[in-house]
Amino acid sequence: MNTLDKEQILARFRSYVSLDTASDDKAKTSPSTVKQLELAKLLYKELTGLGLQDVELTEYGYVLATMPANTDEERPVIGLVAHMDTSSEASGADVKMQVHPAYVGGDLLLSEGIKLSPRDFPELKNYIGQEIITSDGTTLLGADDKAGICAIVSACEYLLAHPELKHGKVRLAFTPDEEVGRGTEHFPLTEFGADFAYTVDGGAIGELNYETFNACNAKITFYGVSVHPGSAKNKMRNAVTMAAKWQMLLPAGERPEYTEMYEGFYHSLRISGGTDKVELEMILRDHDKQKLEARKALLLQMADYMNSEYGAGSVVCQLEDAYCNMKEYIMPVYEIIERAENAMRAAGVEPQLLPVRGGTDGARLSEMGLPCPNIFTGGHNFHGRFEYLPVPSLLKCVEVLIKLLQK
């Protein structure tokens, strides 16, 4: 395989992260933010310029394209999927991308007073000697998932420039609103027409995922009674106190900061309100469906218990399933995992089959009938300002996709 054009790939990635594409879980529109369309329009123009066919920007902000087969041999139609939006947990505006030369170990200075340290993120030590991409430490980098988009586009560009490398038909989809759980809400599944697909939305080099959490979102509303504190005795019912008690009733060791691998959790994500009313948003996660059902049952029991103490209707718990573990949809077609493993090994990468402690567009797509495991991008520390991306990992992601599409 000829050498990839590193500088061209880095320039492409820089052009993507320069655009703020944060999604908004409170918005009712699709896409949830207009600014995602700026990247969608850029991709539409870029894919058209590369010579891809059927390039389309849908009314809901999806970018679709086709790389036609260059062989008469019968091969499956493979889909590649990545999302355009970034998390709103940290700012994605005015990203100042930096490419640090060969990392020598120790703290990596991002900007004045801001350091990326292996004391906080020990995986950093795995990349000594490598170039590393970061922001300046005040914003997200945006590798989740602009690294995936970059890898997909770069792989297609390479294959178009090397027609001697034979491949079947490839379908591309770049989705909005994955970070707010709506990345497949308007996905044109029938039009997409792939036999199976891969999201390119994973973490460290070598990661290959076909197990995700089962997911439930919860909204708990605490209804208090607000009375002037000077005359509140035996009258006030403080919703803030009720919410604090709710948090203390949750199993103490079953929170994200205490769990890993196949361990599920309760996560109090966001809270708002005051004495009269408090709204708490939570997420429940578990790879085992029955264990997730038990978590949901516990919340309902907690609500009953608090209502018995504070009065009927004082606590209302609303539960909504978000996505399910893709494993049950992947196991019947496990050969698509083996295909990805073979592509990784052909690129000199040892596959690491790890459960996703989250969800991907692929979980929803698999449930909808399009088996869709997940491939690494190389990034670390997603959703925060200490996000980083080793350059060799990004390049290996491109190489893996090139190998994958030739199978």
C-alpha positions as CSV (number, residue, x, y, z in Angstrom):
1,M,0.0,0.0,0.0
2,N,1.3,3.4,-0.9
3,T,2.0,5.9,1.9
4,L,-1.0,8.0,3.0
5,D,-0.7,11.8,2.6
6,K,-0.5,12.7,6.3
7,E,-0.5,16.4,5.8
8,Q,-3.6,16.3,3.6
9,I,-5.4,14.2,6.1
10,L,-4.5,16.6,8.9
11,A,-5.6,19.6,6.8
12,R,-9.0,17.8,6.2
13,F,-9.4,17.2,9.9
14,R,-8.5,20.8,10.8
15,S,-11.2,22.0,8.4
16,Y,-13.8,19.9,10.1
17,V,-12.9,20.8,13.7
18,S,-12.8,24.5,12.8
19,L,-16.6,24.4,12.6
20,D,-18.7,24.4,15.8
21,T,-21.3,21.6,15.3
22,A,-22.6,21.0,18.9
23,S,-26.1,19.6,19.0
24,D,-28.8,20.6,21.4
25,D,-30.9,18.1,23.3
26,K,-33.5,20.7,24.1
27,A,-34.2,21.7,20.5
28,K,-37.2,20.2,18.7
29,T,-35.8,20.7,15.2
30,S,-34.0,18.2,13.0
31,P,-31.1,18.8,13.0
32,S,-31.2,20.2,16.5
33,T,-28.8,23.1,15.6
34,V,-28.4,24.9,12.3
35,K,-24.6,25.1,12.7
36,Q,-24.4,21.4,12.0
37,L,-25.5,22.2,8.4
38,E,-22.2,24.1,7.9
39,L,-20.3,20.9,8.1
40,A,-22.9,19.1,6.1
41,K,-22.6,21.6,3.3
42,L,-18.8,21.4,3.4
43,L,-19.0,17.6,3.1
44,Y,-21.5,17.8,0.3
45,K,-19.1,20.0,-1.7
46,E,-16.0,17.9,-0.8
47,L,-17.6,14.5,-1.7
48,T,-18.9,15.9,-5.0
49,G,-15.4,17.2,-5.8
50,L,-13.9,13.8,-5.1
51,G,-16.1,12.2,-7.7
52,L,-18.4,10.3,-5.4
53,Q,-21.9,9.6,-6.8
54,D,-25.4,10.2,-5.4
55,V,-24.2,12.9,-3.1
56,E,-27.2,14.2,-1.2
57,L,-27.9,16.6,1.7
58,T,-31.3,15.6,3.0
59,E,-33.9,18.0,4.5
60,Y,-33.0,16.6,8.0
61,G,-29.2,17.3,7.6
62,Y,-27.9,13.8,6.6
63,V,-25.1,13.7,4.0
64,L,-25.3,10.6,1.8
65,A,-23.0,9.4,-1.0
66,T,-21.9,6.4,-3.0
67,M,-18.5,5.1,-4.0
68,P,-19.4,2.8,-7.0
69,A,-17.9,-0.7,-7.2
70,N,-14.8,-0.9,-9.5
71,T,-15.1,-4.7,-10.0
72,D,-17.7,-7.0,-11.6
73,E,-17.1,-9.5,-8.9
74,E,-20.2,-9.8,-6.6
75,R,-19.5,-8.2,-3.3
76,P,-21.6,-6.9,-0.5
77,V,-22.6,-3.2,-0.2
78,I,-20.8,-1.9,2.8
79,G,-21.9,1.2,4.7
80,L,-19.7,3.6,6.6
81,V,-21.3,6.0,9.1
82,A,-20.0,8.8,11.3
83,H,-21.7,11.7,13.0
84,M,-21.2,15.4,12.4
85,D,-22.3,16.8,15.8
86,T,-20.2,17.2,18.9
87,S,-21.1,17.1,22.5
88,S,-22.4,20.2,24.2
89,E,-20.6,19.2,27.5
90,A,-17.7,21.5,26.5
91,S,-17.5,24.3,24.0
92,G,-16.7,23.3,20.4
93,A,-16.5,27.0,19.2
94,D,-13.2,28.5,18.0
95,V,-11.2,25.3,18.3
96,K,-7.5,26.0,18.1
97,M,-6.2,22.7,16.9
98,Q,-2.5,21.9,17.7
99,V,-0.3,19.1,16.4
100,H,2.4,18.4,19.0
101,P,5.6,16.9,17.7
102,A,6.9,13.6,19.0
103,Y,5.6,13.3,22.6
104,V,8.5,12.8,25.0
105,G,6.4,11.9,28.1
106,G,5.3,14.0,31.0
107,D,2.9,16.9,30.8
108,L,1.8,18.2,27.5
109,L,1.4,22.0,27.5
110,L,-1.8,23.0,25.7
111,S,-1.8,26.7,26.5
112,E,-0.8,28.9,29.4
113,G,-1.6,27.1,32.6
114,I,-3.4,24.2,30.9
115,K,-1.6,20.8,30.7
116,L,-2.6,17.3,29.5
117,S,-1.0,15.1,32.1
118,P,-0.4,11.3,32.3
119,R,-1.1,11.6,36.0
120,D,-4.7,12.4,35.1
121,F,-4.9,10.3,31.9
122,P,-2.3,7.5,32.1
123,E,-3.2,6.1,28.6
124,L,-1.2,9.1,27.3
125,K,2.0,7.2,28.1
126,N,1.1,4.7,25.4
127,Y,1.9,7.4,22.8
128,I,5.4,8.4,23.6
129,G,7.3,9.2,20.4
130,Q,4.1,10.0,18.5
131,E,2.5,13.2,17.2
132,I,-0.6,14.1,19.2
133,I,-3.5,16.4,18.2
134,T,-5.2,18.5,20.8
135,S,-7.1,21.7,21.2
136,D,-5.6,24.5,23.3
137,G,-7.4,23.0,26.4
138,T,-10.2,25.5,26.5
139,T,-12.5,23.7,24.1
140,L,-13.3,20.2,22.7
141,L,-11.0,19.0,19.9
142,G,-13.9,17.4,18.1
143,A,-12.3,14.1,17.3
144,D,-15.7,12.6,18.4
145,D,-16.6,12.1,15.6
146,K,-14.8,14.4,13.1
147,A,-11.9,11.9,13.2
148,G,-14.3,9.3,11.9
149,I,-15.6,11.5,9.1
150,C,-12.0,12.4,8.2
151,A,-11.0,8.7,8.1
152,I,-13.9,7.7,5.9
153,V,-13.5,10.5,3.4
154,S,-9.7,10.0,3.3
155,A,-10.1,6.2,2.7
156,C,-12.5,6.9,-0.2
157,E,-10.2,9.5,-1.6
158,Y,-7.3,6.9,-1.5
159,L,-9.4,4.2,-3.2
160,L,-10.6,6.5,-5.9
161,A,-7.0,7.5,-6.6
162,H,-6.0,3.8,-6.8
163,P,-8.4,2.0,-9.0
164,E,-6.2,-1.1,-9.0
165,L,-7.5,-1.8,-5.5
166,K,-10.8,-3.5,-6.1
167,H,-13.8,-2.9,-3.9
168,G,-17.6,-3.3,-4.0
169,K,-20.2,-0.5,-3.7
170,V,-19.7,1.6,-0.7
171,R,-22.4,3.8,0.9
172,L,-21.5,6.7,3.2
173,A,-23.8,8.5,5.7
174,F,-22.8,11.4,7.9
175,T,-25.5,12.0,10.5
176,P,-26.5,14.9,12.8
177,D,-27.5,14.7,16.4
178,E,-25.9,11.5,17.5
179,E,-24.7,13.1,20.8
180,V,-28.3,13.8,21.8
181,G,-29.5,10.3,20.9
182,R,-31.3,11.3,17.6
183,G,-28.7,10.4,15.0
184,T,-31.0,7.8,13.4
185,E,-34.3,9.5,13.9
186,H,-34.6,10.4,10.2
187,F,-32.0,8.0,8.8
188,P,-33.1,7.0,5.2
189,L,-32.5,3.2,5.8
190,T,-34.2,2.0,2.6
191,E,-32.5,4.5,0.5
192,F,-29.1,3.8,2.1
193,G,-29.3,0.2,0.8
194,A,-26.2,-1.3,2.5
195,D,-26.0,-5.0,3.4
196,F,-24.2,-4.1,6.7
197,A,-22.3,-1.1,7.9
198,Y,-19.8,0.2,10.4
199,T,-19.8,3.3,12.5
200,V,-16.4,4.8,12.7
201,D,-16.9,6.4,16.1
202,G,-14.7,4.4,18.5
203,G,-11.8,5.2,20.8
204,A,-8.2,3.9,21.1
205,I,-6.5,2.2,18.2
206,G,-7.6,-1.4,17.7
207,E,-11.0,-1.0,19.4
208,L,-13.8,-3.0,17.7
209,N,-17.2,-2.9,19.4
210,Y,-20.3,-4.9,18.9
211,E,-21.7,-4.6,22.4
212,T,-23.3,-1.5,23.7
213,F,-25.3,-0.5,26.8
214,N,-29.0,-1.0,27.0
215,A,-30.1,2.6,27.7
216,C,-32.9,4.3,29.5
217,N,-33.4,8.0,30.2
218,A,-35.2,9.1,33.3
219,K,-36.8,12.4,34.4
220,I,-37.7,12.7,38.0
221,T,-39.8,15.7,39.1
222,F,-40.0,16.7,42.7
223,Y,-43.0,18.8,43.7
224,G,-42.5,20.8,46.8
225,V,-44.4,23.5,48.7
226,S,-42.7,26.9,48.9
227,V,-43.4,29.0,52.0
228,H,-41.5,32.0,53.3
229,P,-38.7,30.6,55.4
230,G,-39.7,32.8,58.3
231,S,-43.0,30.9,58.7
232,A,-42.1,27.6,57.1
233,K,-42.2,25.3,60.1
234,N,-44.5,22.3,59.4
235,K,-45.6,23.9,56.1
236,M,-42.6,24.0,53.6
237,R,-41.8,20.9,51.6
238,N,-38.4,21.7,50.0
239,A,-38.0,20.0,46.5
240,V,-34.3,20.6,46.7
241,T,-34.1,18.5,49.9
242,M,-36.2,15.8,48.2
243,A,-33.8,15.7,45.2
244,A,-30.8,15.4,47.5
245,K,-32.5,12.6,49.4
246,W,-33.2,10.8,46.1
247,Q,-29.5,11.0,45.2
248,M,-28.5,9.6,48.5
249,L,-30.9,6.6,48.0
250,L,-29.1,5.6,44.8
251,P,-26.6,2.7,45.2
252,A,-23.4,4.6,46.1
253,G,-21.0,2.5,44.1
254,E,-23.1,2.2,40.9
255,R,-22.2,5.6,39.3
256,P,-20.0,6.2,36.2
257,E,-17.0,7.3,38.3
258,Y,-16.9,3.9,40.0
259,T,-17.7,1.5,37.2
260,E,-16.0,0.0,34.1
261,M,-16.3,-2.7,31.5
262,Y,-19.6,-4.5,31.9
263,E,-20.6,-2.7,35.1
264,G,-23.8,-0.6,34.7
265,F,-24.7,2.6,36.4
266,Y,-27.1,5.3,37.5
267,H,-26.0,8.8,36.4
268,S,-27.6,12.0,37.6
269,L,-26.9,14.1,34.6
270,R,-28.6,17.5,35.0
271,I,-30.7,19.3,37.7
272,S,-32.7,22.5,37.7
273,G,-35.3,24.1,39.9
274,G,-35.9,25.4,43.4
275,T,-37.9,25.0,46.6
276,D,-41.2,24.6,44.8
277,K,-40.1,22.2,42.0
278,V,-37.0,20.4,41.0
279,E,-36.4,18.4,37.7
280,L,-33.6,15.8,37.7
281,E,-32.5,14.2,34.4
282,M,-30.8,10.8,34.8
283,I,-29.5,8.0,32.5
284,L,-29.5,4.3,33.4
285,R,-27.1,2.0,31.6
286,D,-26.4,-1.7,31.6
287,H,-25.2,-4.3,29.0
288,D,-27.6,-6.9,30.5
289,K,-31.2,-6.1,29.6
290,Q,-32.6,-7.7,32.8
291,K,-30.2,-5.7,34.9
292,L,-31.4,-2.5,33.3
293,E,-35.0,-3.5,34.0
294,A,-34.0,-4.0,37.6
295,R,-32.5,-0.5,37.7
296,K,-35.7,1.0,36.3
297,A,-37.8,-0.9,38.9
298,L,-35.6,0.5,41.7
299,L,-36.3,4.1,40.6
300,L,-40.0,3.4,40.6
301,Q,-39.7,1.9,44.1
302,M,-37.8,4.9,45.2
303,A,-40.6,7.2,43.9
304,D,-43.2,5.1,45.7
305,Y,-41.2,5.3,48.9
306,M,-40.8,9.1,48.8
307,N,-44.4,9.6,47.9
308,S,-45.4,7.6,51.0
309,E,-43.2,10.0,53.0
310,Y,-44.0,13.3,51.3
311,G,-47.5,12.7,50.0
312,A,-48.9,11.2,46.8
313,G,-47.7,13.0,43.6
314,S,-44.7,14.6,45.3
315,V,-42.3,12.6,43.1
316,V,-43.0,11.6,39.5
317,C,-40.6,9.3,37.7
318,Q,-40.8,9.1,33.9
319,L,-38.8,6.4,32.1
320,E,-38.0,6.2,28.4
321,D,-35.9,3.5,26.7
322,A,-33.3,5.0,24.4
323,Y,-31.4,2.2,22.7
324,C,-30.6,-1.5,23.2
325,N,-27.4,-3.6,23.2
326,M,-26.5,-4.3,19.5
327,K,-25.0,-7.6,20.4
328,E,-28.2,-9.6,19.8
329,Y,-28.4,-8.2,16.2
330,I,-24.7,-8.7,15.5
331,M,-24.2,-12.3,16.6
332,P,-26.3,-13.8,13.8
333,V,-24.0,-12.1,11.3
334,Y,-20.7,-12.3,13.2
335,E,-18.8,-12.6,10.0
336,I,-18.9,-8.8,9.7
337,I,-16.9,-8.7,13.0
338,E,-14.4,-11.2,11.5
339,R,-14.2,-9.0,8.4
340,A,-13.2,-6.0,10.5
341,E,-10.7,-8.1,12.5
342,N,-9.0,-9.3,9.3
343,A,-8.8,-5.7,8.0
344,M,-7.2,-4.5,11.2
345,R,-4.6,-7.3,11.1
346,A,-3.9,-6.6,7.5
347,A,-3.1,-3.0,8.5
348,G,-0.9,-4.1,11.3
349,V,-3.4,-3.4,14.1
350,E,-4.3,-6.1,16.7
351,P,-8.1,-6.0,17.3
352,Q,-9.4,-5.3,20.8
353,L,-13.0,-6.5,21.2
354,L,-14.3,-4.3,23.9
355,P,-17.9,-3.4,25.1
356,V,-18.9,0.2,24.4
357,R,-19.8,2.0,27.6
358,G,-22.3,4.1,25.8
359,G,-24.2,3.9,22.5
360,T,-23.6,4.6,18.9
361,D,-25.8,5.3,15.9
362,G,-24.9,1.6,15.1
363,A,-26.9,0.4,18.1
364,R,-30.1,2.0,16.7
365,L,-29.3,1.0,13.1
366,S,-28.7,-2.6,14.2
367,E,-32.1,-2.6,15.8
368,M,-33.6,-1.1,12.7
369,G,-32.2,-4.0,10.6
370,L,-28.8,-2.7,9.5
371,P,-26.1,-4.6,11.5
372,C,-23.6,-1.9,12.4
373,P,-20.6,-2.5,14.7
374,N,-18.2,0.2,15.6
375,I,-14.5,0.8,14.6
376,F,-11.9,2.9,16.4
377,T,-10.9,6.4,15.4
378,G,-7.9,6.6,17.8
379,G,-9.3,9.4,20.0
380,H,-9.3,9.7,23.8
381,N,-11.1,11.8,26.5
382,F,-14.2,12.5,24.3
383,H,-16.7,15.2,25.5
384,G,-14.0,17.2,27.3
385,R,-11.4,19.8,26.8
386,F,-8.6,17.3,27.3
387,E,-9.6,15.3,24.2
388,Y,-6.6,14.1,22.1
389,L,-5.9,12.2,19.0
390,P,-2.6,10.5,18.2
391,V,-1.8,11.0,14.6
392,P,-0.6,7.5,13.9
393,S,-3.9,6.1,15.3
394,L,-5.9,8.3,12.8
395,L,-3.7,7.2,9.9
396,K,-4.2,3.5,10.9
397,C,-7.9,4.1,11.0
398,V,-7.8,5.2,7.4
399,E,-5.7,2.2,6.5
400,V,-8.0,-0.2,8.2
401,L,-11.0,1.2,6.3
402,I,-9.1,0.9,3.0
403,K,-8.4,-2.8,3.8
404,L,-12.0,-3.3,5.0
405,L,-13.5,-2.1,1.8
406,Q,-11.4,-4.4,-0.3
407,K,-12.6,-7.5,1.4
